[in-house]
Amino acid sequence: MMTRRYLLLLVTLCPLVWGMGALASSGDATALVKRTTEKMLSTLEARRAEVNKNPAIIFGMVDDILAPYFDFQKITQGVLGPQWRSATPAQQRALTDGFKQVLVRTYARSLLNYSGQEIRYLPVKPGVRDNTVTVSAVVRVPGATPVPIDYRMYDDGVGWKVYDVIVNNVSLVSNYRSSFATEIREKGIDGLITKLGEMNRKGQG
């Protein structure tokens, strides 16, 4: 599904926006991104010894601290595309819950590999739709070409939530779309739900 390098870069930078629910306006985005980054990484470092002994602890940290600021239903809906409308409400909830667990586990594992990569923030840009913005950054990885990251967010009336992340011009949503479509075509919506459950039981991303 996702390459190891893509996942590492994605999750290294995802904490930058996962705390953006408190944004009052798009102009506050960059300052809040920086504060959120420092808080998340300092929390991880403060508990590093504990996490090293029991890596599963970080799953709870991500779920409690970061996940509330992602719209997992909108992300899942974007991945499924038209197939989303053919799912029952119960299936939609099961798909969203299953995919959320996959992403949380993936983010948490990759976050353990953060090693102080340099991050340069760019001005926030208005999105293509009303009440949306794109927060951009560039990650400088030693010995590699700088990697651009775009975070697409929307204001749900309460605050900003992430609905897609683009790493090096590759979208999180589009990255999973093909494999999900194949699973649905071969085994149906329930087959994809089962597949997500198996991935979570095996700790796959």
C-alpha positions, 0 to 999 in steps of 0.5 A: 500500500504505502512505501516505508519512506512515504510513511516515515515522511508522512508521520514525521510531519503529521503531528504538525497539524493534528492539534489544529482544532483550536485555530481561530483563523487560517492566518494562525495556522503556521504558529499553531503548527509549530506549537503543536509540533513542539508539544507532541515531540516533547511529550514523546521524548519525555516518555521515550524510555517508557515507550521503548520498553512498551512501544504499544503505549504510543498507539494510545498517545496518538489516539488520545492526543492527535486523532481527534483532529483528523476527520477519519470519516471524510478521509475514508469517504475520499478513499472509497469514492463512489463506493461509499454511497453503496455502503450502509450506515453500519458499514460506513461506521465499520469502514471508518473505524477500521481505517482509523485504526490502520492509520493510527497504528501506522502513524504511531509506529513511524513516529517512533523513527523521528530523529529531528529532521529540519522543517521549513514552514510556508505561508498557509494557502486558501483551499479550493473550496470555502472554509478550507486551507492548505498548510505547506512545509518542506522536510529536509532529510540528510542526504536526500532531496527536500520533501514537500508536505501539504496538509488539506484541512477544512473548518467544520464549524468547531475548528480545523480538521485534516482530510488529506495529506500530500507527501511529495505530490502523493495523496494519502487518500489516493494512495489507498484508493486502488487497493480498496477498490480492488478489495471491494471489487473482489469481495465487496464492502464486507470483504474490505471491512474484514480486510481492515480488521485483519490488518489491525489484528496483525498490526499492518498499515 
